[in-house]
Amino acid sequence: QVRIVESGGGLVQAGGSLRLSCSVSGRTFRINAMGWYRQAPGKQRELVASIFSGGLANYAEFAKGRFTISTDNAGNAVSLQMNSLKPDDTAVYYCNTDYTLRQNIWGQGTQVTVSS
């Protein structure tokens, strides 16, 4: 059974940094891309950043220059380094893969709270 586990969230002051981590276990499928999403209270879930198996990364406009996505060599884990955090970054952050996204499989997410 596929399991997605996110970690690394917490409470940080504006301007601070956090590093989120995500691991995917129990998979029997190939991962072509992984991504980080976030959902703030009362808002829809949105894509933060994605990275393809070849290393190409894409970022939402709000993440460019502040966030960096990376994967491990095995492609089973993805991280998100977040710098210069703002209160608007407060949300639950989730990771996903191209396959589990199509299957609508999600982890519990990790809460990021940025105080002003």
PyMOL commands that set and color helices and strands:
alter all, ss='L'
color gray80, all
select helices_A, chain A and resi 87-89+98-102
alter helices_A, ss='H'
color red, helices_A
select strands_A, chain A and resi 3-7+10-13+18-25+33-39+46-52+57-59+67-71+77-82+91-97+110-115
alter strands_A, ss='S'
color yellow, strands_A
deselect
rebuild
show_as cartoon
